[in-house]
Amino acid sequence: MCPIIASLLVVLLALPAAAAGYDEIFERGRSAMRARNFATATEAFQQAVDLRPDEVDAWFRLGLARSANDEDDAAIAAYRKAAEMDPQHAKARNNLGNVLFRRDAYEEALTWYTRALEIEPDYMLARYHQGWVLRHYNRNEEAEAAFGHCLQLTPQSSREQTTRFDCLFFAGTLRFRAEDYEAAARLMEQVLAANGGHVEARYYLGMSYRRLGRIDEAREQLELHRRMTRAVRKDTPVEKAKP
């Protein structure tokens, strides 16, 4: 047999095995993620991208695994790779923003949230975090627009339901900043109707009532806030809902 033909046959015969190997490794990574075994998932998806470096989803899932395994630098690199390979990959851009957000690199995170929203304007999680960062920088009108957009969307999952709830709370804080105490009180009442244990909403409601001259109601809410704060004693900031 011609040496060239023989070599081609070897390559062709090897292709199904390589493909099967990739699929098996990829599925192992997915199973490990579901089991919250992030170290195993990271190892599997790293093998997957080594086998097929042109697979966008493998790079994206490697980013998920490394982020979950607290390997932020490696997660950023994986998400960047996925974003570079697919100009329409909104989730890669959002998740890259999330890792930067957790590192308090808010300005760069905002850039990536904006890029995700340019692709998918109704991406609720990206819209919420865009609003959070804008609020952090006191870009209040832009932040309020972001939270308002979020509130117009219909949640598709429990996580999005929680996110929409957070948008409602932060929209209320912005109304308070704008000295629109009627609207602030109304929004905080909505928050507390859904979650009576929201400590910060209780505080903002009490302060809104105080500004409106509803002194007895203000005292009641602020006393409840004081009791809740003493009971909870959380070490983490309430206002910063990290992704």
N, C-alpha and C positions, 0 to 999 in steps of 0.2 A: 504493500500500500504506500502511496505517496506520503512522505513525511508531513507535508503541509495539511493534507486531508486528515491524517491521523491526529494531528494536533487540534484541528477544528473539532473532530469527534470528541476528543477529551474535554474540550471546553463546553461543548453542547451537552454532553452527558453530566457535566458538573453543575450546570445551571439549575436544574430542578432541586438538587440537594441544597444549593446555596439559598434558593428561594425558600425552601422548607425550613432551613435553619433560621433565616431571618424571621419568618412568620412565628416560629416557635418561640424565639427569643423575645419578639415584640409582645406576644401574648403573655409571656412570663412577666414582663414588665408591667403590663396592665393588671394582671392578677395581683402582683405585689403591691401596686398602688391601691387597689381596692382593699387589700388587707392592711394597709398603712405600714407596710414593710418598705420604707423609703430607701434604705440602703440597697436592698436587693433590686428594687425598681431602677435605681440609678445605675447599678451595674448592668442590668439587662438592656436598658435603653442606650447606654454607652456602647455596648456590643452591637446594638442595632445600627447606630450611626456609623460605627466602624465598618460594618458590612455594607451599608448602603448610605453613604454620605450625601446622596442626592434626595433622600426622603425627608420632606419638610416635617411630616407628622412625627417622625422619630426624633428630630431635633426639638420640636415643641414639647413632646412628652419627656424628653430628657430635661428640659427646662423645668417642667412641673415637678419631676422627681428630685432634682437637685435643689429646687426652692424648698420643697417639703422637707428635705434632709438638711436644711440650713446651710447650704453651700451657695451663698448668694453670688459670688463672683462667677462661679461656673454656671449658675442659672442664667445670669445676665448674658453670658457668652452664648449659651444655647438658644435663648430667646432671640437674641440679635441675629443669629444665624438663620433661624426660621423666618424672621421678619425680612431679612435680606433676600432669602430665596423665594418668598411669596409676598409680593407687594399688596395683596388683598387680605393678608392674615391679621385680622383685627385682634384676635385673642392673644397672639404672640406679642403684639404691641401693648395691649392692656396689661398682660402679665409681667412684661418687662417693666412697665410703669409701677406695678405693685411691688416688685422687689426693690426698686429705687425708693418708693414711698416708705417701705419699712426701714430703709437706711436713712430716712429723713432727707433724701436728695430730692426735695419737692419740686424744684424748678425743672430738673430733667424728667422727673416722673410726669409732670404736667405736659411736657412735650410729647411723651409717648401716649398719654391718654388722648391728647388732641389728635394725634395721628390715627389712633384706633377709631375715634369718633368720625373722622373724615371718611373712613371706610364704612362704618356702621353707626349712623347717627343715633339710633335708638338702643345702643349698647348700655344698658342700665348701670352696670357696675362701673364702667369707665366714666359714665356721666356723673355718677355720685362722687367718685374720687376726684374727678376734675373740679367739681364744686367744692369739695373739701379743701383742695390745695388753693383754689382761688380765694376762698374764705380766709385761709391761713395768711395769705398775702394782702388781706383787706381789699381785695378786688370784689367788693360786695355785690355790685349790680350783676357782674358776670357770674358770680357764684350763685346768686338767687335765680338767674336764668337757667343755670345748670340743674339746680335742685327742682325748679319748676318743670323743666323738661322731664326729669326723672319721675315726678309725680303724675305726669300725664300718661305714663307707660303702664301697661298691665303686667304684673309680675308673672313669670313663667315657671318659677321654682320657689322653694322655701327661702333660698338664699336671696332671691330677688325681692321677695316679700319683706324680708328683714332690711334689705337695702332701701326699699321704698319708705319704710318706716324711719330709717335714719335720715333720709332726705326730708321727710316731714319735720323732724326735730330741728335739723339745721336751717331749714327755711324759716322756722319760728325764731331761731336765734338771730337771723339776719333782719327779721322784722323788728326785733327788740333793738338791735343796733341802730336801725333807722328811726327809732323812737315811735314806731307804729305799734303802740302797746295793745290796742284792740286786736289787731291781726295776730300779734305775738301770743296773746292770751288764748285766742281762738285755736291757733295751731297747737299750742301746748295742751290745751284741753283735749284735742283730738289724739295727741300722743298718749296722754294719760288714760284716755278711754280705752285705748288698745293695750296699754301696759302701765298699770297703776304703780309699778315699782320703779319707774324711770326716775332716778334721783335728780338728774339735772333738769329734766322737764318740770319737775315739781318746783325747783328753785326759780326757773324762768317764769313759771306761772305766778308764783308768789310775788316776784319783783314786778311783773306786768300789772298785777292787781294793785300793787303799791303805787305805781306811777299813775294808775287810773283813779286813785283815790278810794279804792275799794279796800279800806284798811283792815276791816275784820277778816275778810276773805284772804287778804295778803298774810296776815298773822297766822291764820290757820294753815295755809300752804307752806309757809316758811318753817313753822313748827314741825309739820310733817317731814319737811326736807331735813331738818336738824335730826329728827329721830331716825330717819332712814339712813342718813350719813353715818350716824353712830353705830347703827346695826350692821351696815354693810362693810365698812372699813376696807374698801378695795385699795390695792396698791397701784393698779393701772389706771391711767387717765380715762375718764368716761367718754370725753368728747372725741377722742381719736380712735375711730373704729378702723383698725388696720386691716388691710386685705389679706 
